[in-house]
Amino acid sequence: MSDGRASVPNSTKTYNTVYELLHDKRNALFTTQYEKNTKFVQQAKDSHEATQEFLKRFNTANPNYVKKILVKENKGANKASSQSRTICLMDATVSMTYLLHNCKNTVGTVFERTTEILRDNNISEDSFQIQFVAYRNYNSVQDKIFQFSPWETRADNLRAFMNTINVKGGWGNEAVEIGLWHANKENQRENITQIVLIGDAPPNTKAEVEQKRSNGFGEAYWQNPKFTQDTYYDDELAKLISNKIPVHAFFVNKRAKAIFKEIAEKFRGRCEPLDINSPLGANMLTDLVTEVVLKNVGEESKGNALVDAYRKKFGKSNA
């Protein structure tokens, strides 16, 4: 403003100086992150206390207890029983700090609630696997433009993966096409059953893919077996459609709304806003991911019933 005051779009509050605006936003950020970190610390405390209890009882005459804990803590993905395999594609550019922070703090809750609902309905807890994929753009080096976890049935392993992921880069529309390309590659190895896409920017256009590959590190940089052939998000979606792999798209910013809605509608998937920056952002993320996993596990016959059971037991943060 000409008089030196600062205002925020969609807000009635006016600040006398930019410093006051930044101070207010910093305090809001601290408050939100403090609440989320407190929940994460409580989870870590509970895990630590459970470990201490295990160590105390390790030399007792109760081998069944020891066996049960060891099996639980060392369980890997059970390919024989898993029927739902979900890839979570997440924008990991600098504007998505809140998303990555919330993923680290909520992944345990997603797994706990999913297994609890499955147990309540006499469905194997090994009925689902999740893989996390972080995508960026062509101003990130080859081993950072996308990163992915192993397939997991344990929250701790996915949280450990997320702890290695930091926000980097960003270049307008982002490389959603690289995340979708990876999903199709994974499906060639072993069938996946759905994709959850979370981001705040549309995919690169075909012209942008060519321009960014050329103007970033240069086209010669991408000439290796993995990235030699450029790709476009619509081409990757066509492959997913042919393999009947649905995509659910959750947009963090309104500028991604139209294209994310278009993507989801191609598959009759869910498309909803995800206000990841709000105090309820972590709860919304937990609900959205848990519900799409439960619906996928239950398929046509039981999917809606499992989602209803979840909402009845845990409520719905954005209801």
Secondary structure, DSSP 8 states (H G I E B T S, - for coil): -TTS-EE-TT---EESSHHHHHHHHHHHHHHHHHHHHHHHHHHHHHHHHHHHHHHHHTTSS-HHHHHHHHHHHT----TTT--EEEEEEEE-SGGGHHHHHHHHHHHHHHHHHHHHHHHHTT--TTSEEEEEEEE--TTS-TTTSEEE---BS-HHHHHHHHTT-------SSB-HHHHHHHHHHHHHHS---EEEEEESS-B--HHHHHHHHHHTT-GGGG-STTTSS---HHHHHHHHHHTT--EEEEESSGGGHHHHHHHHHTTT--EEE--TTSTTHHHHHHHHHHHHHHHHHHHHHHHHHHHHHHHHHH--TT-
